[in-house]
Amino acid sequence: MTITKETLDKKLETLNQNKVVVEDRIKTSQDVIRKANADLNAISGAIQVCEQLISELPASEEQNDKQG
C-alpha cells in the first residue's frame, strides 16, 4: 500500500478528532474530581463539627446517650 497525501490527511483528521474527544473526557473528569473534592471537604467539616459537639457534651449526658 502506498502512502499518499490523501491517506495522511484522513489519518490526521481522525487523530485530531480523537484528540478533541480525549480532551473533553479529561475536562469532564477534572470537573468530577473537583466536585468530589468539594463534597469530601463538606463531609470532613461536618465530621469535625460532630466530633467537637461530642467532646463538649457533659460526661453525664454522654452516659445517658449510651444507655438509652
VMD Tcl script that draws the C-alpha trace (Angstrom):
set ca {
  {0.00 0.00 0.00}
  {1.34 3.38 -0.98}
  {1.09 6.27 1.42}
  {-0.48 9.25 -0.27}
  {-1.14 12.79 0.90}
  {-4.85 11.97 0.91}
  {-4.30 8.98 3.21}
  {-2.19 11.09 5.55}
  {-4.77 13.89 5.55}
  {-7.53 11.43 6.50}
  {-5.37 9.95 9.26}
  {-4.54 13.43 10.55}
  {-8.22 14.37 10.60}
  {-9.06 11.22 12.56}
  {-6.27 11.87 15.03}
  {-7.41 15.46 15.56}
  {-10.97 14.27 16.19}
  {-9.71 11.70 18.68}
  {-7.64 14.38 20.39}
  {-10.74 16.55 20.89}
  {-12.66 13.59 22.33}
  {-9.88 12.81 24.82}
  {-9.54 16.48 25.80}
  {-13.29 16.59 26.51}
  {-13.08 13.42 28.60}
  {-10.20 14.91 30.60}
  {-12.16 18.12 31.23}
  {-15.21 16.16 32.34}
  {-13.08 14.02 34.64}
  {-11.45 17.10 36.16}
  {-14.90 18.57 36.83}
  {-15.99 15.33 38.54}
  {-12.83 15.31 40.69}
  {-13.33 18.98 41.62}
  {-16.92 18.26 42.71}
  {-15.87 15.13 44.63}
  {-13.19 17.13 46.48}
  {-15.77 19.78 47.41}
  {-18.10 17.05 48.70}
  {-15.26 15.47 50.67}
  {-14.39 18.82 52.26}
  {-18.02 19.35 53.25}
  {-18.20 15.88 54.81}
  {-14.92 16.44 56.66}
  {-16.25 19.72 58.03}
  {-19.43 18.03 59.23}
  {-17.37 15.30 60.91}
  {-15.29 17.93 62.71}
  {-18.41 19.73 63.94}
  {-19.93 16.47 65.24}
  {-16.68 15.50 66.98}
  {-16.42 18.94 68.56}
  {-20.01 18.82 69.80}
  {-19.45 15.34 71.24}
  {-16.31 16.50 73.04}
  {-18.22 19.41 74.56}
  {-21.03 17.24 75.97}
  {-21.03 16.82 79.73}
  {-19.95 13.34 80.81}
  {-23.38 12.56 82.33}
  {-25.12 13.35 79.04}
  {-22.78 11.01 77.17}
  {-23.64 8.21 79.60}
  {-27.38 8.79 79.06}
  {-26.93 8.53 75.29}
  {-25.03 5.24 75.63}
  {-27.66 3.74 77.93}
  {-30.77 4.91 76.08}
}
mol new
graphics top color blue
foreach p $ca { graphics top sphere $p radius 0.5 }
foreach p [lrange $ca 0 end-1] q [lrange $ca 1 end] { graphics top cylinder $p $q radius 0.2 }
display resetview
